[in-house]
């Protein structure tokens, strides 16, 4: 890594580091990313629609009807703050490793004690089973960002799953979403520790191929 290069890490790149240090190193230092497959634009469209939906009820000072009995507190009322959380400017600079860490929240809740906790929407084609480990890293990252940015928060976060029930649905409203809310215990201390390890790893030689990584076998032609 170039000594004067400014390092910026996100929750997704931190997940990449945890999945495969070599893939992370190659992406951050060489710009060599994992190959991508074509993806649908539908999830992004739904995500934007949900943000409009949440902002509508935020303006009314209430909780969306589908969620009012499933979430504590209220939607964070400060629109300017929500806009910041949803932008790439929501980041911190860690003086210990001289690197940035930032993420983009979907939304946030304000609890009765004034704490702000992150909320994230997940769209699925089927009912959820349990949170993926990457989701726990993502939400723990948001908790750490909030704490380091000076906000009162708790080691809590909420995932909202929006999904279809293919076995039992109203034929008059076939695209009606079902909703499931998952409360997560977050671990911001783990994120801080892992973030610093990830940054320091970029100054080291290329990590060896990861036998558990499905992409490493395709990188044998890449020179260090």
LUMVODO-530272 format. One line per 4 residues: number of its first residue (from 1); their letters; for each residue x, y, z of C-alpha. Coordinates in steps of 0.2 Angstrom, whole numbers. Last residue first. Layout:
NUM) a) X:Y:Z | ...
// end
This chain:
224) xxxx) 9:-47:-29 | 6:-55:-46 | -11:-60:-51 | -12:-77:-61
220) xxxx) -17:-87:-46 | -32:-76:-44 | -45:-88:-50 | -41:-101:-36
216) xxxx) -44:-86:-23 | -62:-84:-28 | -71:-98:-20 | -63:-94:-3
212) xxxx) -61:-108:9 | -43:-112:4 | -38:-94:7 | -24:-89:-4
208) xxxx) -9:-81:5 | -10:-63:11 | -1:-50:0 | 13:-42:10
204) xxxx) 9:-31:24 | 3:-13:24 | -15:-17:20 | -15:-29:35
200) xxxx) -14:-13:46 | -31:-7:40 | -39:-24:42 | -33:-26:60
196) xxxx) -39:-8:64 | -56:-12:57 | -57:-29:66 | -54:-21:83
192) xxxx) -66:-7:80 | -79:-19:74 | -77:-30:89 | -80:-16:101
188) xxxx) -95:-11:91 | -104:-28:95 | -122:-27:91 | -137:-37:99
184) xxxx) -150:-38:85 | -169:-36:86 | -177:-44:71 | -193:-37:63
180) xxxx) -204:-47:51 | -215:-40:38 | -226:-47:24 | -227:-38:8
176) xxxx) -242:-37:-3 | -237:-41:-21 | -251:-53:-25 | -265:-41:-18
172) xxxx) -281:-48:-26 | -273:-66:-25 | -271:-63:-7 | -256:-74:-1
168) xxxx) -252:-90:7 | -239:-102:0 | -228:-89:-9 | -227:-78:6
164) xxxx) -218:-62:0 | -205:-53:10 | -200:-37:19 | -187:-40:33
160) xxxx) -184:-26:45 | -168:-28:54 | -166:-18:70 | -151:-13:80
156) xxxx) -145:-14:98 | -129:-10:107 | -136:6:113 | -134:24:107
152) xxxx) -130:42:112 | -122:50:98 | -104:56:98 | -98:51:81
148) xxxx) -88:37:88 | -104:30:96 | -115:32:80 | -101:24:69
144) xxxx) -99:10:81 | -117:6:81 | -117:7:62 | -103:-6:61
140) xxxx) -113:-17:73 | -127:-17:60 | -116:-22:46 | -106:-35:56
136) xxxx) -123:-43:61 | -129:-42:43 | -114:-51:37 | -117:-65:50
132) xxxx) -134:-68:41 | -149:-65:52 | -160:-80:55 | -174:-89:45
128) xxxx) -181:-75:35 | -198:-78:25 | -196:-79:6 | -192:-68:-9
124) xxxx) -182:-55:2 | -181:-37:5 | -170:-31:19 | -173:-14:28
120) xxxx) -160:-8:40 | -163:1:57 | -149:9:67 | -151:15:86
116) xxxx) -152:32:92 | -154:34:111 | -165:47:118 | -171:37:133
112) xxxx) -187:33:125 | -179:26:109 | -175:36:93 | -175:24:78
108) xxxx) -164:25:63 | -165:24:44 | -157:16:29 | -139:19:35
104) xxxx) -124:22:24 | -107:18:31 | -90:25:35 | -73:21:42
100) xxxx) -58:32:38 | -40:28:41 | -25:35:51 | -23:19:61
96) xxxx) -24:26:79 | -32:42:73 | -48:34:67 | -57:45:56
92) xxxx) -76:44:56 | -89:43:43 | -107:49:38 | -102:59:23
88) xxxx) -107:45:11 | -125:49:14 | -140:41:22 | -134:45:40
84) xxxx) -133:63:34 | -150:63:27 | -157:56:43 | -148:70:53
80) xxxx) -156:83:42 | -173:74:44 | -173:75:63 | -188:64:68
76) xxxx) -179:48:71 | -193:35:69 | -201:31:85 | -197:21:101
72) xxxx) -199:2:101 | -203:-8:85 | -216:-21:81 | -232:-14:86
68) xxxx) -230:2:75 | -222:-8:60 | -235:-11:47 | -244:6:52
64) xxxx) -228:16:48 | -223:25:64 | -228:42:68 | -223:60:68
60) xxxx) -233:64:51 | -217:69:43 | -209:53:49 | -223:43:41
56) xxxx) -219:50:24 | -201:48:27 | -203:30:30 | -213:27:14
52) xxxx) -200:37:4 | -186:26:11 | -196:11:7 | -198:16:-11
48) xxxx) -179:19:-12 | -176:1:-5 | -189:-6:-17 | -180:1:-32
44) xxxx) -164:-5:-26 | -171:-23:-23 | -178:-22:-41 | -162:-18:-50
40) xxxx) -158:-36:-53 | -140:-42:-52 | -128:-48:-66 | -113:-57:-58
36) xxxx) -98:-49:-51 | -80:-54:-52 | -71:-51:-35 | -62:-34:-36
32) xxxx) -44:-30:-41 | -41:-12:-36 | -23:-16:-32 | -22:-11:-13
28) xxxx) -40:-11:-8 | -47:-25:-19 | -31:-36:-18 | -30:-34:1
24) xxxx) -48:-38:3 | -48:-53:-8 | -32:-59:2 | -40:-56:19
20) xxxx) -55:-67:14 | -72:-68:23 | -67:-56:37 | -59:-44:25
16) xxxx) -74:-44:14 | -86:-41:28 | -75:-26:32 | -77:-21:14
12) xxxx) -96:-21:16 | -95:-12:32 | -85:2:24 | -67:6:24
8) xxxx) -58:21:18 | -39:21:17 | -30:38:12 | -14:33:2
4) xxxx) 1:42:8 | 11:26:12 | 6:17:-4 | 0:0:0
// end
